[in-house]
Amino acid sequence: MDLQRFCIKVFARPSPQFDDEALIPIFHEWIRDGVPLGTLIDVTDYRHVPHGPGVMLIAHEANFAVDRAEGGRLGLLYQRKTVYPAADLHRRILGAAQQAVAAAQRLASDVRLEGNLAFDAGALRFIANDRLLAPNTEEAYGTLVPQLRRAAEAGDGEGERRPAAPDPRDRLAVDVIGRGASASLEYLAERLRTALSERDHAVLAV
């Protein structure tokens, strides 16, 4: 399956004091400082849209969004828009996961959020963003599983699962499960860094 359009989501653990309005100046600063997460362009605010994309950081290659689109559960979503020049889908997944985890690390460590935003590294959600190539069916899921398992093994994951009672009208989503004893953003970021080649890192640092 030559899937190019997909998302990786890192679910969050916000405190009751977390206010996502604080993300807006942070994302603007990332643009000004040239944070190496692609070619960063703009920030948009969709917090008024129920279960919408929330606060978005727009890049040429991808969008980053802190949203509640997955059943109201807050998370950081990386949505790839351009072709990622890797021959294997599992390497594209690893590259997207690295970008998502890197952005989550930056947010979790930003002092302006006062420790009110943490992330759960125990599972990353893969979301296919091409309904024609990857519909929400058992057949498409079965085709994706080998690539997801290769990516999970490189990131020290131990398996995958589909969300309960998948709705065929939704996009195909799969949770890649990490090992509980090693589930931290720092550990996951290091595993992803070592799993990717120098060429992959050069593409991601554009």
C-alpha positions as a Markdown table, in Angstrom:
| # | Residue | x | y | z |
|---|---|---|---|---|
| 1 | Met | 0.0 | 0.0 | 0.0 |
| 2 | Asp | 1.6 | 3.2 | -1.2 |
| 3 | Leu | 0.0 | 5.4 | 1.4 |
| 4 | Gln | 1.3 | 9.0 | 1.7 |
| 5 | Arg | -1.5 | 10.9 | 3.4 |
| 6 | Phe | -1.8 | 9.8 | 7.1 |
| 7 | Cys | -1.7 | 11.2 | 10.6 |
| 8 | Ile | 0.1 | 10.3 | 13.8 |
| 9 | Lys | -1.5 | 11.3 | 17.1 |
| 10 | Val | 0.1 | 11.5 | 20.6 |
| 11 | Phe | -2.6 | 11.7 | 23.2 |
| 12 | Ala | -2.3 | 14.2 | 26.0 |
| 13 | Arg | -2.9 | 14.3 | 29.7 |
| 14 | Pro | -3.9 | 17.9 | 30.4 |
| 15 | Ser | -4.4 | 19.2 | 33.9 |
| 16 | Pro | -7.7 | 21.0 | 34.6 |
| 17 | Gln | -5.8 | 24.3 | 34.4 |
| 18 | Phe | -4.6 | 23.7 | 30.8 |
| 19 | Asp | -5.8 | 26.4 | 28.5 |
| 20 | Asp | -5.1 | 25.7 | 24.8 |
| 21 | Glu | -5.1 | 29.5 | 24.1 |
| 22 | Ala | -1.6 | 29.4 | 25.5 |
| 23 | Leu | -0.5 | 27.4 | 22.4 |
| 24 | Ile | -1.0 | 30.3 | 20.0 |
| 25 | Pro | 2.0 | 32.4 | 21.1 |
| 26 | Ile | 4.1 | 29.3 | 21.5 |
| 27 | Phe | 3.5 | 28.2 | 17.9 |
| 28 | His | 4.1 | 31.7 | 16.6 |
| 29 | Glu | 7.5 | 31.6 | 18.4 |
| 30 | Trp | 8.3 | 28.3 | 16.8 |
| 31 | Ile | 7.8 | 29.9 | 13.4 |
| 32 | Arg | 10.0 | 33.0 | 14.3 |
| 33 | Asp | 12.7 | 30.8 | 15.7 |
| 34 | Gly | 12.7 | 28.3 | 12.8 |
| 35 | Val | 12.1 | 25.2 | 15.0 |
| 36 | Pro | 13.2 | 22.2 | 12.9 |
| 37 | Leu | 9.8 | 20.7 | 12.3 |
| 38 | Gly | 9.5 | 21.4 | 8.6 |
| 39 | Thr | 8.8 | 24.7 | 6.9 |
| 40 | Leu | 6.6 | 26.4 | 9.4 |
| 41 | Ile | 4.2 | 29.0 | 8.0 |
| 42 | Asp | 1.2 | 30.1 | 10.1 |
| 43 | Val | -1.0 | 29.5 | 13.1 |
| 44 | Thr | -4.8 | 29.1 | 12.9 |
| 45 | Asp | -7.3 | 28.9 | 15.7 |
| 46 | Tyr | -10.3 | 26.6 | 15.3 |
| 47 | Arg | -11.1 | 26.2 | 19.0 |
| 48 | His | -14.7 | 27.4 | 18.3 |
| 49 | Val | -15.4 | 24.3 | 16.1 |
| 50 | Pro | -16.7 | 21.4 | 18.2 |
| 51 | His | -14.3 | 18.4 | 17.9 |
| 52 | Gly | -12.4 | 20.4 | 15.3 |
| 53 | Pro | -8.7 | 20.8 | 14.7 |
| 54 | Gly | -8.2 | 23.2 | 17.7 |
| 55 | Val | -5.1 | 25.3 | 17.5 |
| 56 | Met | -3.1 | 24.4 | 14.4 |
| 57 | Leu | 0.5 | 25.0 | 13.4 |
| 58 | Ile | 0.6 | 25.0 | 9.6 |
| 59 | Ala | 3.8 | 23.8 | 7.8 |
| 60 | His | 4.4 | 23.2 | 4.1 |
| 61 | Glu | 5.0 | 19.5 | 4.7 |
| 62 | Ala | 2.4 | 18.8 | 7.4 |
| 63 | Asn | 0.0 | 20.3 | 9.9 |
| 64 | Phe | 0.3 | 20.1 | 13.7 |
| 65 | Ala | -2.9 | 20.4 | 15.7 |
| 66 | Val | -3.7 | 20.2 | 19.4 |
| 67 | Asp | -7.3 | 19.0 | 19.1 |
| 68 | Arg | -10.1 | 16.9 | 20.6 |
| 69 | Ala | -11.2 | 15.3 | 17.4 |
| 70 | Glu | -10.8 | 11.7 | 18.7 |
| 71 | Gly | -13.9 | 11.4 | 20.9 |
| 72 | Gly | -13.1 | 14.6 | 22.7 |
| 73 | Arg | -9.7 | 13.3 | 23.9 |
| 74 | Leu | -7.0 | 16.0 | 23.7 |
| 75 | Gly | -3.9 | 15.1 | 21.7 |
| 76 | Leu | -1.2 | 16.4 | 19.3 |
| 77 | Leu | -1.9 | 15.4 | 15.7 |
| 78 | Tyr | 0.7 | 15.4 | 12.9 |
| 79 | Gln | -1.0 | 15.3 | 9.5 |
| 80 | Arg | 1.4 | 14.7 | 6.6 |
| 81 | Lys | 0.4 | 16.6 | 3.4 |
| 82 | Thr | 3.4 | 16.2 | 1.0 |
| 83 | Val | 5.1 | 13.1 | -0.3 |
| 84 | Tyr | 7.7 | 11.8 | 2.2 |
| 85 | Pro | 10.4 | 10.4 | -0.1 |
| 86 | Ala | 10.9 | 7.0 | 1.6 |
| 87 | Ala | 10.3 | 3.8 | -0.3 |
| 88 | Asp | 8.7 | 1.9 | 2.6 |
| 89 | Leu | 5.5 | 2.9 | 4.3 |
| 90 | His | 6.9 | 1.9 | 7.7 |
| 91 | Arg | 9.7 | 4.4 | 7.3 |
| 92 | Arg | 7.2 | 7.1 | 6.5 |
| 93 | Ile | 5.3 | 6.2 | 9.6 |
| 94 | Leu | 8.6 | 6.4 | 11.7 |
| 95 | Gly | 9.4 | 9.8 | 10.2 |
| 96 | Ala | 5.9 | 11.1 | 11.0 |
| 97 | Ala | 6.0 | 9.7 | 14.5 |
| 98 | Gln | 9.4 | 11.3 | 15.1 |
| 99 | Gln | 8.0 | 14.7 | 14.2 |
| 100 | Ala | 4.9 | 14.2 | 16.3 |
| 101 | Val | 6.9 | 13.1 | 19.3 |
| 102 | Ala | 9.4 | 16.0 | 18.9 |
| 103 | Ala | 6.6 | 18.6 | 18.9 |
| 104 | Ala | 5.0 | 16.9 | 21.9 |
| 105 | Gln | 8.3 | 17.1 | 23.8 |
| 106 | Arg | 8.7 | 20.8 | 23.0 |
| 107 | Leu | 5.2 | 21.5 | 24.3 |
| 108 | Ala | 5.5 | 19.4 | 27.4 |
| 109 | Ser | 8.8 | 21.2 | 28.4 |
| 110 | Asp | 7.6 | 24.7 | 27.7 |
| 111 | Val | 7.6 | 26.6 | 30.9 |
| 112 | Arg | 4.7 | 28.9 | 29.8 |
| 113 | Leu | 2.4 | 25.9 | 30.0 |
| 114 | Glu | 3.4 | 25.5 | 33.7 |
| 115 | Gly | 3.4 | 21.7 | 33.6 |
| 116 | Asn | -0.3 | 21.6 | 32.7 |
| 117 | Leu | 0.2 | 19.5 | 29.5 |
| 118 | Ala | 1.8 | 16.1 | 29.5 |
| 119 | Phe | 1.6 | 13.3 | 26.9 |
| 120 | Asp | 1.0 | 9.6 | 26.9 |
| 121 | Ala | 3.8 | 7.8 | 25.1 |
| 122 | Gly | 2.3 | 4.4 | 25.7 |
| 123 | Ala | 0.4 | 4.4 | 22.4 |
| 124 | Leu | 0.5 | 6.4 | 19.2 |
| 125 | Arg | -2.5 | 6.5 | 17.0 |
| 126 | Phe | -2.1 | 6.0 | 13.2 |
| 127 | Ile | -4.9 | 7.5 | 11.1 |
| 128 | Ala | -5.1 | 6.8 | 7.3 |
| 129 | Asn | -6.1 | 10.0 | 5.6 |
| 130 | Asp | -6.9 | 8.5 | 2.2 |
| 131 | Arg | -10.3 | 6.9 | 2.2 |
| 132 | Leu | -9.9 | 5.5 | -1.3 |
| 133 | Leu | -6.5 | 3.8 | -0.8 |
| 134 | Ala | -7.1 | 2.9 | 2.9 |
| 135 | Pro | -10.9 | 2.6 | 3.7 |
| 136 | Asn | -11.9 | 1.6 | 7.2 |
| 137 | Thr | -12.2 | -2.1 | 6.4 |
| 138 | Glu | -10.7 | -5.3 | 7.7 |
| 139 | Glu | -9.0 | -5.8 | 4.4 |
| 140 | Ala | -7.2 | -2.5 | 4.5 |
| 141 | Tyr | -6.4 | -3.0 | 8.2 |
| 142 | Gly | -4.8 | -6.4 | 7.3 |
| 143 | Thr | -2.7 | -4.8 | 4.6 |
| 144 | Leu | -1.4 | -2.1 | 6.9 |
| 145 | Val | -0.6 | -4.3 | 9.9 |
| 146 | Pro | 2.8 | -5.6 | 8.6 |
| 147 | Gln | 4.0 | -2.1 | 8.0 |
| 148 | Leu | 2.7 | -0.9 | 11.4 |
| 149 | Arg | 4.4 | -3.8 | 13.1 |
| 150 | Arg | 7.7 | -3.0 | 11.5 |
| 151 | Ala | 7.4 | 0.6 | 12.7 |
| 152 | Ala | 6.3 | -0.5 | 16.1 |
| 153 | Glu | 9.3 | -2.9 | 16.5 |
| 154 | Ala | 11.7 | -0.1 | 15.5 |
| 155 | Gly | 10.1 | 2.1 | 18.2 |
| 156 | Asp | 10.2 | -0.7 | 20.7 |
| 157 | Gly | 6.4 | -1.2 | 20.5 |
| 158 | Glu | 4.8 | -4.5 | 21.2 |
| 159 | Gly | 1.7 | -4.6 | 19.0 |
| 160 | Glu | -1.3 | -2.8 | 17.6 |
| 161 | Arg | -5.0 | -2.6 | 18.0 |
| 162 | Arg | -8.0 | -1.0 | 16.3 |
| 163 | Pro | -10.3 | 1.2 | 18.3 |
| 164 | Ala | -13.4 | -0.6 | 19.5 |
| 165 | Ala | -16.3 | -0.9 | 17.2 |
| 166 | Pro | -14.8 | 0.9 | 14.2 |
| 167 | Asp | -17.3 | 2.9 | 12.1 |
| 168 | Pro | -16.7 | 2.4 | 8.4 |
| 169 | Arg | -17.6 | 6.0 | 7.8 |
| 170 | Asp | -14.6 | 7.1 | 9.9 |
| 171 | Arg | -11.0 | 7.0 | 8.8 |
| 172 | Leu | -9.0 | 3.9 | 9.4 |
| 173 | Ala | -7.3 | 4.2 | 12.8 |
| 174 | Val | -4.9 | 1.9 | 14.6 |
| 175 | Asp | -3.2 | 2.3 | 17.9 |
| 176 | Val | 0.5 | 1.2 | 18.0 |
| 177 | Ile | 1.1 | 0.1 | 21.6 |
| 178 | Gly | 4.4 | 0.7 | 23.4 |
| 179 | Arg | 6.0 | -1.3 | 26.2 |
| 180 | Gly | 4.7 | 0.0 | 29.5 |
| 181 | Ala | 8.1 | -0.1 | 31.3 |
| 182 | Ser | 9.7 | 2.2 | 28.7 |
| 183 | Ala | 6.8 | 4.4 | 27.7 |
| 184 | Ser | 8.2 | 8.0 | 27.9 |
| 185 | Leu | 8.5 | 10.6 | 25.2 |
| 186 | Glu | 12.3 | 10.8 | 25.7 |
| 187 | Tyr | 12.8 | 7.0 | 25.3 |
| 188 | Leu | 10.5 | 6.9 | 22.3 |
| 189 | Ala | 12.2 | 9.9 | 20.7 |
| 190 | Glu | 15.6 | 8.2 | 21.0 |
| 191 | Arg | 14.3 | 4.9 | 19.6 |
| 192 | Leu | 12.8 | 6.8 | 16.6 |
| 193 | Arg | 16.0 | 8.7 | 16.1 |
| 194 | Thr | 18.2 | 5.6 | 15.9 |
| 195 | Ala | 15.7 | 3.8 | 13.7 |
| 196 | Leu | 15.8 | 6.5 | 11.0 |
| 197 | Ser | 18.6 | 6.9 | 8.5 |
| 198 | Glu | 20.7 | 10.0 | 7.9 |
| 199 | Arg | 18.7 | 10.6 | 4.7 |
| 200 | Asp | 15.4 | 10.4 | 6.7 |
| 201 | His | 16.7 | 13.0 | 9.2 |
| 202 | Ala | 17.8 | 15.3 | 6.4 |
| 203 | Val | 14.3 | 15.2 | 4.9 |
| 204 | Leu | 12.6 | 15.8 | 8.3 |
| 205 | Ala | 14.9 | 18.7 | 9.1 |
| 206 | Val | 13.9 | 20.8 | 6.1 |
